[in-house]
Amino acid sequence: MEVKEMSMSDIETRSLEIEEELVKDDADIESLTAEVQQLEERKVEIEKEAEGREKIIEEVISEKTEIEGIEKEEVRKKMDVKELRNTKEYIDAYAEYVKGNEKELRTLLTENAEEDGTIAVPTYVEDRIWTDWDKSPILSRVRKTFVKGNYKVGYEASATGAVLHKEGADAPDEEELVIAYIEFVADYYKKWIKVSDNVLALRGQAFLDYLFDEFGHQMAVALENAIVAEIATSNLSAKVNHELDGDAVLAGLAKLSDEALNPVAIMSKATYASIKAIRTTAGARIEDAFEGLEVLFNNTVSGILVGDLDGVIVNFPDGMDFKYIVDDKSLAEYDLVKIVGKIMAAMHLVRPNGFAVVNETTA
């Protein structure tokens, strides 16, 4: 490498090499001394270049001139969308956007934030959704994805296992692996209500609070019911016929795959109560009919679902915020307004024997 191309690190390395060469009996003192001089000159050049760069940086930082007619102080006031979503102005504008008045929100975004053209829900609204759904012991445990459109998830339908192979023996047979796919096609989950013009006249957070009091919990319930229905009907669930007694959860647990690491038991409150009420012939109450599993309640379940909710995927192609349609025309003569809330979602069990469905034995 030529000296003029060396970095400071290269110079230090070469200087150490020269020191070792100088002590040798056949050292070319004159040539090595000249090279040392060149290295020193190169060090001075590098230091000057560094000083020049530092000076430029300092000038940029301290510069007070205007940029395209806008002072830097004004440029710094530009917020990103995440910051803007926390403001009262954004919440008020978003409430009007839900009602169908988009102009106020678009103007706010253009003037105050760097944005990509999409409409993000206020942080306050997002927190309301997550809070409602975190309260659901079922929704909070499933895996959530946000893939646009339809998509497929593969799972191992069958596979031959690993085998012992002793040295010198014939090679084992190739693994026979069968991959199957589940397609996620989202559907709308909806709720609609009729409200008075007075409700529509509410502004900002008051209006959004009203919507989420009406829609948030019920949307969570609808999705939770859809998840347990998917588990109950999925071809990947093990099916068990057994009395809904003190051994029912154990019967379901026995059918789970090794990948179901954190199983729970899902049942109606009526089923839970009937199992808790069972007594042995000796009259002692069964202490652990649920095998130490956490029991989650859903009153749409007719039997008992035993399994790991991590094996369920729920895809939200349009995100987890609700979309609203406000119709202030069709019932105008009654001073009423229709509000439709909806969310797109698709859910599937993707783990073979990730759940067992225990149904009452039929004669």
Phi, psi and chi 1 to 4 in degrees:
 res  aa     phi    psi   chi1   chi2   chi3   chi4
   1 MET       -  134.1  179.6 -175.3  -64.6      -
   2 GLU   -72.2  149.9  -65.5 -176.4    4.8      -
   3 VAL   -60.1  -38.3  172.9      -      -      -
   4 LYS   -67.0  -15.6   63.5 -179.5  180.0 -179.7
   5 GLU   -98.4   -3.3  -62.7  176.1  -12.1      -
   6 MET   -74.6  146.3  -73.3 -174.0  173.5      -
   7 SER   -91.1  176.1   65.0      -      -      -
   8 MET   -62.8  -36.5 -166.5   65.6   78.4      -
   9 SER   -65.6  -40.4  175.5      -      -      -
  10 ASP   -63.2  -39.7  -64.8  -30.6      -      -
  11 ILE   -62.7  -44.4  -67.3  171.0      -      -
  12 GLU   -63.8  -39.3  -68.0  174.8   -3.5      -
  13 THR   -64.7  -45.5  -60.1      -      -      -
  14 ARG   -66.9  -34.9  179.9   55.5 -175.0  154.3
  15 SER   -62.8  -39.8  -63.5      -      -      -
  16 LEU   -66.0  -38.6  -68.4  173.8      -      -
  17 GLU   -64.1  -40.6  -67.6  173.3   -9.6      -
  18 ILE   -63.4  -39.8  -68.9  174.6      -      -
  19 GLU   -58.8  -40.2  -71.8 -179.8    7.0      -
  20 GLU   -69.4  -34.8  -66.1  175.9   -2.6      -
  21 GLU   -72.5  -32.3  -68.0  178.8   21.0      -
  22 LEU   -64.5  -26.7  -75.5  171.2      -      -
  23 VAL   -85.2   -5.3  -60.8      -      -      -
  24 LYS   -77.4  150.0  -64.0  178.6 -179.3  178.7
  25 ASP   -64.2  -34.0  -66.1  -23.4      -      -
  26 ASP   -98.4   22.3   59.5  -15.7      -      -
  27 ALA   -65.0  138.0      -      -      -      -
  28 ASP   -87.4   87.5 -174.0  -11.4      -      -
  29 ILE   -59.2  -44.1  -56.5  -61.2      -      -
  30 GLU   -63.7  -45.1 -177.2  176.4  -11.8      -
  31 SER   -67.4  -41.8  175.5      -      -      -
  32 LEU   -67.3  -37.1  -67.1  173.3      -      -
  33 THR   -64.2  -39.4  -58.7      -      -      -
  34 ALA   -65.5  -38.5      -      -      -      -
  35 GLU   -67.0  -38.5 -172.8  176.1   -6.2      -
  36 VAL   -59.6  -40.9  168.4      -      -      -
  37 GLN   -62.1  -41.7  179.8   63.0   32.8      -
  38 GLN   -64.5  -38.7  -69.1  176.0  -14.2      -
  39 LEU   -64.2  -41.1  -66.8  174.4      -      -
  40 GLU   -63.7  -40.0  -69.5  -62.1  -39.8      -
  41 GLU   -65.1  -38.6  -69.6  172.7   -3.0      -
  42 ARG   -65.5  -36.8  176.2   58.1 -178.3  153.7
  43 LYS   -61.9  -41.5  -75.2  174.0   65.1  174.7
  44 VAL   -62.7  -41.0  172.3      -      -      -
  45 GLU   -60.7  -45.3  -77.0 -179.2   10.1      -
  46 ILE   -62.4  -42.0  -67.1  173.5      -      -
  47 GLU   -63.9  -38.3  -69.2  170.2   -6.5      -
  48 LYS   -67.8  -39.8  -73.8 -176.9  177.4  179.3
  49 GLU   -61.7  -40.1  -70.5  171.7    0.7      -
  50 ALA   -65.3  -41.0      -      -      -      -
  51 GLU   -62.9  -38.2  -69.7  174.0   -1.9      -
  52 GLY   -64.4  -42.1      -      -      -      -
  53 ARG   -65.5  -41.1  -73.2 -166.2  -65.4  -90.6
  54 GLU   -61.3  -37.9  -70.1  176.1   -0.6      -
  55 LYS   -66.2  -40.5 -174.5  176.5 -179.4 -179.7
  56 ILE   -63.5  -42.7  -68.3  172.0      -      -
  57 ILE   -61.8  -43.2  -68.2  171.5      -      -
  58 GLU   -63.3  -38.3  -70.3  173.4   -2.4      -
  59 GLU   -67.1  -38.4  -71.4  174.9   -5.8      -
  60 VAL   -65.9  -42.7  170.3      -      -      -
  61 ILE   -64.8  -40.2  -67.5  174.6      -      -
  62 SER   -89.2   -3.0   61.4      -      -      -
  63 GLU   -64.7  134.0 -173.4  179.2    8.3      -
  64 LYS  -114.3    4.1  -60.1  -63.0 -177.3 -178.4
  65 THR   -73.4  162.7   57.9      -      -      -
  66 GLU   -79.9  149.5  -66.6 -175.4   -6.5      -
  67 ILE  -111.7  112.3  -59.3  174.4      -      -
  68 GLU    50.7   41.9  -62.7  178.3   -8.2      -
  69 GLY    81.4   -0.3      -      -      -      -
  70 ILE  -116.8  126.8  -56.7  174.1      -      -
  71 GLU   -68.1  147.7  -68.4 -172.4   -6.0      -
  72 LYS   -57.7  -32.9  -77.9 -171.7  172.5 -176.9
  73 GLU   -61.0  -36.0 -175.0   62.3   26.4      -
  74 GLU   -71.1  -36.8  -67.6  179.2   -7.8      -
  75 VAL   -62.9  -39.4  173.7      -      -      -
  76 ARG   -66.7  -19.1  -78.7 -164.9  -70.0  -90.5
  77 LYS   -76.2  -13.7  -71.1  179.6 -178.5  177.4
  78 LYS   -61.4  131.7  -80.3  -84.4 -169.1  179.9
  79 MET  -106.4  158.1  -63.9  179.6  -76.8      -
  80 ASP   -84.8  168.6   60.0   27.0      -      -
  81 VAL   -61.3  -34.5  172.5      -      -      -
  82 LYS   -61.2  -41.9 -174.5  175.5 -179.3  179.5
  83 GLU   -68.0  -43.7  -66.9  173.2  -48.1      -
  84 LEU   -63.3  -34.2 -176.4   61.3      -      -
  85 ARG   -62.7  -16.8  -73.0  165.0   60.5 -158.0
  86 ASN   -87.3   -5.3  -76.0  -44.7      -      -
  87 THR   -90.1  154.1   64.2      -      -      -
  88 LYS   -63.9  -37.0 -179.9 -179.9 -177.3  -60.4
  89 GLU   -60.4  -39.7  -69.4   77.7   11.0      -
  90 TYR   -69.9  -40.9 -167.9   86.8      -      -
  91 ILE   -61.0  -44.4  -67.0  172.8      -      -
  92 ASP   -63.1  -43.7  -69.1  -15.8      -      -
  93 ALA   -67.2  -36.0      -      -      -      -
  94 TYR   -66.9  -38.3 -174.8   81.1      -      -
  95 ALA   -59.8  -40.8      -      -      -      -
  96 GLU   -68.7  -33.9  -65.4  -53.3  -56.2      -
  97 TYR   -63.1  -41.4  167.3   72.9      -      -
  98 VAL   -60.9  -35.3  168.9      -      -      -
  99 LYS   -75.1   -7.7  -61.9  174.7 -171.7  177.5
 100 GLY   108.2    1.4      -      -      -      -
 101 ASN  -101.0   93.7  -53.7  -38.5      -      -
 102 GLU   -84.6  -23.6 -175.1  176.2  -38.9      -
 103 LYS   -58.1  -45.2 -177.1  177.6  178.9 -179.2
 104 GLU   -59.9  -42.3 -175.2  177.0  -20.4      -
 105 LEU   -71.4  -41.7 -174.1   57.0      -      -
 106 ARG   -62.1  -41.2  -71.3  -67.5 -174.2 -173.0
 107 THR   -63.4  -42.6  -59.0      -      -      -
 108 LEU   -61.7  -42.7 -170.4   66.0      -      -
 109 LEU   -65.4  -44.6  -76.8  167.5      -      -
 110 THR   -62.8  -41.1  -58.5      -      -      -
 111 GLU   -83.4  -24.5  -67.4  179.8   -7.8      -
 112 ASN  -121.8   -7.4  -66.0  -81.7      -      -
 113 ALA  -147.9  152.5      -      -      -      -
 114 GLU   -83.6  117.2  -57.5  -64.8  -21.5      -
 115 GLU  -140.3  163.9   53.4   99.0   14.8      -
 116 ASP  -104.7   15.1   59.6    3.8      -      -
 117 GLY    93.7   -9.9      -      -      -      -
 118 THR   -90.5  157.8   59.8      -      -      -
 119 ILE  -102.5  113.9  -60.6  -64.8      -      -
 120 ALA   -96.0  142.1      -      -      -      -
 121 VAL   -70.6  150.0  -61.5      -      -      -
 122 PRO   -58.2  149.0  -22.6   32.9      -      -
 123 THR   -56.2  -37.7  -55.6      -      -      -
 124 TYR   -59.5  -41.9  141.9   78.9      -      -
 125 VAL   -67.5  -44.8  171.1      -      -      -
 126 GLU   -58.3  -42.3 -167.4  172.3   68.4      -
 127 ASP   -64.3  -36.1  -69.5  -16.3      -      -
 128 ARG   -63.1  -42.5  -79.4  -76.2  -57.2 -102.7
 129 ILE   -62.3  -50.9  -65.0  172.5      -      -
 130 TRP   -63.3  -35.7  -78.0  105.8      -      -
 131 THR   -64.8  -46.0  -61.4      -      -      -
 132 ASP   -59.3  -44.6  -91.6  -19.1      -      -
 133 TRP   -79.2  -27.5  -69.3    8.2      -      -
 134 ASP   -68.3  -24.4  -79.1  -15.8      -      -
 135 LYS   -72.4  -18.8  -69.7  177.6 -178.4  176.9
 136 SER   -84.3  115.4  163.3      -      -      -
 137 PRO   -65.4  -19.7   23.5  -32.4      -      -
 138 ILE   -88.1  -51.7  -67.1  175.9      -      -
 139 LEU   -60.6  -33.2  -89.5  177.3      -      -
 140 SER   -73.2  -15.7   60.5      -      -      -
 141 ARG  -100.2  -23.3  -75.5  172.5  165.9   85.4
 142 VAL   -73.1  157.8  -61.9      -      -      -
 143 ARG   -81.6  140.9  -77.5 -175.8  -75.1  163.5
 144 LYS  -119.0  134.6  -58.8  173.3 -176.4   68.1
 145 THR  -126.0  165.0   57.2      -      -      -
 146 PHE  -137.0   52.4  -55.4   92.0      -      -
 147 VAL   -87.4  128.2 -180.0      -      -      -
 148 LYS   -68.3  138.4  -65.7  -70.6 -174.4 -177.7
 149 GLY    72.4 -165.7      -      -      -      -
 150 ASN   -82.8  148.5  -59.4  -19.4      -      -
 151 TYR  -154.1  164.5   81.3  110.0      -      -
 152 LYS  -116.0  145.0  -65.6 -178.6  178.8 -179.4
 153 VAL  -119.1  127.0  172.4      -      -      -
 154 GLY   -89.7  149.6      -      -      -      -
 155 TYR  -142.4  158.7   66.8   91.5      -      -
 156 GLU   -81.5  104.7 -174.8  179.9  -74.6      -
 157 ALA   -73.4  -39.8      -      -      -      -
 158 SER  -161.3  155.1   65.0      -      -      -
 159 ALA  -162.9  141.7      -      -      -      -
 160 THR   -77.2  147.0   53.4      -      -      -
 161 GLY   -84.4  173.9      -      -      -      -
 162 ALA   -72.8  151.8      -      -      -      -
 163 VAL  -132.5  160.9  -63.4      -      -      -
 164 LEU   -72.3  134.3  172.2   65.8      -      -
 165 HIS  -129.5  109.6 -179.5 -134.2      -      -
 166 LYS   -85.0  149.7  -67.4 -172.3  176.5 -178.6
 167 GLU   -58.9  132.6 -174.7  175.6   -2.8      -
 168 GLY    89.3  -13.3      -      -      -      -
 169 ALA   -79.9  164.2      -      -      -      -
 170 ASP   -60.2  147.7  -67.9  -20.6      -      -
 171 ALA   -61.9  142.1      -      -      -      -
 172 PRO   -67.4  159.6   24.9  -33.4      -      -
 173 ASP   -66.2  149.9  -67.1  -25.2      -      -
 174 GLU   -63.5  144.9  179.5 -177.2   -5.5      -
 175 GLU   -61.6  137.3  177.5 -172.0   15.8      -
 176 GLU  -102.3  104.8  -65.5  179.6    5.0      -
 177 LEU  -114.0  128.0  177.3   63.4      -      -
 178 VAL  -118.1  119.1  177.8      -      -      -
 179 ILE  -104.2  127.7  -61.4  -64.5      -      -
 180 ALA  -112.3  164.9      -      -      -      -
 181 TYR  -130.4  145.6  -65.8   89.6      -      -
 182 ILE  -116.7  127.9  -63.4  174.6      -      -
 183 GLU   -96.0  132.0 -173.9  170.5   12.2      -
 184 PHE   -97.6  112.1  -77.5   70.6      -      -
 185 VAL  -120.6  112.5 -179.6      -      -      -
 186 ALA   -75.8  146.1      -      -      -      -
 187 ASP  -119.8  161.3  -66.5  -51.9      -      -
 188 TYR   -85.6  138.1  -84.6  113.8      -      -
 189 TYR  -111.2  124.8  -67.5   82.5      -      -
 190 LYS  -130.7  157.2  -65.5 -179.3  179.4  179.0
 191 LYS  -148.6  139.4  171.6 -177.2  169.4   62.8
 192 TRP  -135.6  151.1   71.7  -84.4      -      -
 193 ILE  -139.0  160.9   55.8  174.3      -      -
 194 LYS  -107.8  132.1  -69.3 -178.8  -68.6 -171.6
 195 VAL  -129.8  164.1  -59.6      -      -      -
 196 SER   -82.9  164.8   67.2      -      -      -
 197 ASP   -59.0  -27.7  -73.9  -20.7      -      -
 198 ASN   -64.0  -37.6  -69.3  -24.8      -      -
 199 VAL   -66.0  -43.3  170.6      -      -      -
 200 LEU   -63.5  -24.5 -158.2   65.1      -      -
 201 ALA   -78.0  -12.0      -      -      -      -
 202 LEU   -60.7  146.3  -68.1  172.5      -      -
 203 ARG  -109.7  151.6  -69.2  -80.4  -60.8  172.6
 204 GLY    53.4 -129.6      -      -      -      -
 205 GLN   -65.4  -30.9 -173.7  167.8  -26.6      -
 206 ALA   -61.8  -41.4      -      -      -      -
 207 PHE   -68.3  -44.6  177.2   71.9      -      -
 208 LEU   -66.3  -36.6  -66.0  175.6      -      -
 209 ASP   -60.0  -42.2  -79.5  -17.2      -      -
 210 TYR   -61.4  -46.0  179.3   88.0      -      -
 211 LEU   -60.7  -45.3  -76.4 -173.2      -      -
 212 PHE   -74.7  -28.4  -82.1   92.9      -      -
 213 ASP   -64.2  -34.1  -73.5  -17.0      -      -
 214 GLU   -82.5  -39.0  -69.9  -65.8  -35.7      -
 215 PHE  -105.0  -38.3  -72.6   91.8      -      -
 216 GLY   -56.0  -54.3      -      -      -      -
 217 HIS   -65.6  -42.9  172.6   67.4      -      -
 218 GLN   -67.0  -34.2  -68.4  -58.4  -33.4      -
 219 MET   -64.9  -41.4  -72.6  -70.2 -163.0      -
 220 ALA   -62.4  -41.4      -      -      -      -
 221 VAL   -63.4  -43.2  169.2      -      -      -
 222 ALA   -61.8  -43.0      -      -      -      -
 223 LEU   -68.3  -39.4  -70.9  169.5      -      -
 224 GLU   -62.3  -43.0 -177.8  179.0  -72.6      -
 225 ASN   -63.8  -36.9  -69.2  -16.1      -      -
 226 ALA   -66.7  -36.4      -      -      -      -
 227 ILE   -65.3  -47.5  -70.5  169.1      -      -
 228 VAL   -68.1  -31.3  -62.8      -      -      -
 229 ALA   -66.7  -39.9      -      -      -      -
 230 GLU   -62.2  -43.9  154.3   62.7   16.9      -
 231 ILE   -62.1  -44.2  -66.2  170.1      -      -
 232 ALA   -65.3  -29.4      -      -      -      -
 233 THR  -105.6   -7.4   58.3      -      -      -
 234 SER   -64.7  140.7  173.2      -      -      -
 235 ASN   -68.5  -16.2  -68.4  -29.4      -      -
 236 LEU   -87.3   -7.9  -60.9 -173.3      -      -
 237 SER   -83.3  136.9  -67.1      -      -      -
 238 ALA   -73.6  139.4      -      -      -      -
 239 LYS  -106.3  129.3  -55.8  -57.3 -171.1  -69.9
 240 VAL  -129.3  126.3 -178.4      -      -      -
 241 ASN   -97.4  117.4  -70.9  -36.8      -      -
 242 HIS  -160.1  146.6 -163.6  -76.0      -      -
 243 GLU   -57.1  142.7  -64.6  -70.0  -20.8      -
 244 LEU   -83.4   71.5  -61.1 -175.0      -      -
 245 ASP  -120.7 -160.9   55.9   15.7      -      -
 246 GLY   -67.1  -14.0      -      -      -      -
 247 ASP  -104.9    1.4  -65.4  -34.4      -      -
 248 ALA   -64.9  -44.6      -      -      -      -
 249 VAL   -63.6  -40.8  170.8      -      -      -
 250 LEU   -61.6  -39.7 -176.8   61.4      -      -
 251 ALA   -63.0  -38.9      -      -      -      -
 252 GLY   -70.5  -41.0      -      -      -      -
 253 LEU   -60.1  -35.1 -171.2   63.4      -      -
 254 ALA   -66.6  -19.1      -      -      -      -
 255 LYS   -94.7   -3.2  -65.2  -66.5 -175.0  178.3
 256 LEU   -77.6  150.8  -61.1 -176.0      -      -
 257 SER   -74.6  165.0   68.9      -      -      -
 258 ASP   -65.1  -21.5  -69.9  -19.5      -      -
 259 GLU   -78.3  -10.8  -72.9   73.4   27.3      -
 260 ALA   -81.5   83.3      -      -      -      -
 261 LEU   -81.6  -29.8  -60.6  177.7      -      -
 262 ASN  -126.7   68.7  -62.6  -64.4      -      -
 263 PRO   -71.0  149.0   24.5  -32.5      -      -
 264 VAL  -129.4  169.4  -63.4      -      -      -
 265 ALA  -117.5  125.4      -      -      -      -
 266 ILE  -112.2  127.8  -54.4  174.0      -      -
 267 MET  -158.3  168.8   65.2 -169.7   73.4      -
 268 SER   -76.4  161.9   68.5      -      -      -
 269 LYS   -65.2  -32.1  -69.0 -176.0  173.9   70.7
 270 ALA   -65.9  -42.3      -      -      -      -
 271 THR   -64.1  -42.3  -60.3      -      -      -
 272 TYR   -58.8  -45.7  176.9   84.2      -      -
 273 ALA   -65.3  -39.7      -      -      -      -
 274 SER   -67.5  -36.4   65.8      -      -      -
 275 ILE   -70.0  -41.5  -67.6  175.7      -      -
 276 LYS   -63.4  -27.5  -70.4  -71.6  -75.9 -173.7
 277 ALA   -82.1  -12.1      -      -      -      -
 278 ILE   -67.1  136.3  -64.9  172.6      -      -
 279 ARG  -120.8  150.9  -64.4  174.0  178.6  -88.4
 280 THR   -74.4  169.4   63.8      -      -      -
 281 THR   -61.7  -25.8   54.1      -      -      -
 282 ALA   -78.5   -8.7      -      -      -      -
 283 GLY    91.9    1.1      -      -      -      -
 284 ALA   -87.4  136.6      -      -      -      -
 285 ARG   -67.7  138.6 -174.4  173.0  -64.1  -82.2
 286 ILE   -67.9  121.1  -62.4  173.3      -      -
 287 GLU   -82.0  -34.7  -65.8  -62.5  -26.7      -
 288 ASP  -135.6   62.8 -167.0   13.6      -      -
 289 ALA   -69.2  -13.7      -      -      -      -
 290 PHE  -104.9   13.5  -52.0  112.1      -      -
 291 GLU    54.5   31.3  -56.8  -57.6  -37.8      -
 292 GLY    78.1    1.4      -      -      -      -
 293 LEU   -79.2  147.5  -56.0 -172.6      -      -
 294 GLU   -70.7  134.8 -177.2  176.9   -1.0      -
 295 VAL   -98.8  126.2  176.9      -      -      -
 296 LEU  -110.9  140.3  -50.0 -178.9      -      -
 297 PHE  -101.2  136.0  -65.0  119.4      -      -
 298 ASN  -152.9  117.4 -177.4  -76.9      -      -
 299 ASN   -78.0    0.5  -75.2  -24.5      -      -
 300 THR   -88.4   -8.2   66.7      -      -      -
 301 VAL   -81.6  125.8  178.1      -      -      -
 302 SER   -87.6  -31.0   58.4      -      -      -
 303 GLY  -110.8 -129.5      -      -      -      -
 304 ILE  -135.5  132.6  -59.6  173.9      -      -
 305 LEU  -105.9  123.9  -51.5  179.5      -      -
 306 VAL  -120.8  122.4 -178.1      -      -      -
 307 GLY   169.4 -173.3      -      -      -      -
 308 ASP  -106.8  116.6 -172.5   -9.1      -      -
 309 LEU   -68.1  -12.2  -76.2  163.9      -      -
 310 ASP   -66.1  -17.2 -175.8   65.1      -      -
 311 GLY   -82.3    1.1      -      -      -      -
 312 VAL  -107.6  132.9  176.7      -      -      -
 313 ILE  -113.4  132.8  -66.7  177.4      -      -
 314 VAL  -116.3  120.3 -178.5      -      -      -
 315 ASN  -101.7  132.1 -174.2   50.0      -      -
 316 PHE  -115.9   91.0  -61.5   94.8      -      -
 317 PRO   -64.2  -25.4   19.2  -30.1      -      -
 318 ASP  -108.1   17.2  -72.9  -20.4      -      -
 319 GLY    87.3  175.8      -      -      -      -
 320 MET   -95.8    1.7  -70.4  177.5   58.9      -
 321 ASP   -86.2  144.9   54.1  -58.4      -      -
 322 PHE   -76.2  147.2  -52.3  143.3      -      -
 323 LYS  -103.6  140.1  -55.5  -62.0 -174.6  -67.8
 324 TYR  -121.6  143.9  -65.4   99.1      -      -
 325 ILE  -120.0  123.3  -61.3  172.9      -      -
 326 VAL  -110.4  118.9  178.0      -      -      -
 327 ASP  -112.9  104.7  173.5   12.5      -      -
 328 ASP  -104.7   16.1   58.5   -6.4      -      -
 329 LYS  -107.5  -49.6  -58.3  -68.5 -168.3  -58.6
 330 SER   -63.0  -27.6   60.0      -      -      -
 331 LEU  -117.5   27.7  -63.8  173.8      -      -
 332 ALA   -61.4  -33.5      -      -      -      -
 333 GLU   -66.7  -17.7   66.9  -88.7   27.7      -
 334 TYR  -102.1    5.0  -58.2  107.0      -      -
 335 ASP    58.0   37.4  -65.7  -35.7      -      -
 336 LEU  -119.9  153.1  -66.5  175.0      -      -
 337 VAL  -128.4  134.6  177.9      -      -      -
 338 LYS   -88.4  133.9  -73.3 -177.7 -178.0  179.4
 339 ILE  -125.0  120.4  -59.6  179.1      -      -
 340 VAL  -107.9  124.3  179.7      -      -      -
 341 GLY  -108.8  137.4      -      -      -      -
 342 LYS  -149.4  156.9   59.4 -176.6 -178.2  178.6
 343 ILE  -147.0  141.5 -170.9  169.2      -      -
 344 MET   -94.7  134.8  -73.3 -170.1   75.7      -
 345 ALA  -156.3  151.3      -      -      -      -
 346 ALA  -138.0  135.6      -      -      -      -
 347 MET  -135.3  141.6   63.2  -80.9  -61.7      -
 348 HIS  -149.5  146.9  -73.0  -70.0      -      -
 349 LEU   -77.5  126.7  176.9   65.2      -      -
 350 VAL  -117.6   10.4  -62.3      -      -      -
 351 ARG  -120.7  113.7 -177.3  177.4  -65.7  154.3
 352 PRO   -56.2  131.2  -25.6   35.4      -      -
 353 ASN    55.7   28.0  -68.3  -16.2      -      -
 354 GLY   -73.6  -18.6      -      -      -      -
 355 PHE  -137.5  151.8  -98.9   88.3      -      -
 356 ALA  -120.2  134.5      -      -      -      -
 357 VAL  -103.5  112.2 -178.4      -      -      -
 358 VAL   -97.7  113.0 -175.9      -      -      -
 359 ASN  -108.4  152.4  -71.0  -51.2      -      -
 360 GLU   -59.7  133.4 -175.1   79.7   43.2      -
 361 THR   -63.3  130.9  -58.8      -      -      -
 362 THR  -107.1  143.8   56.5      -      -      -
 363 ALA   -73.0      -      -      -      -      -
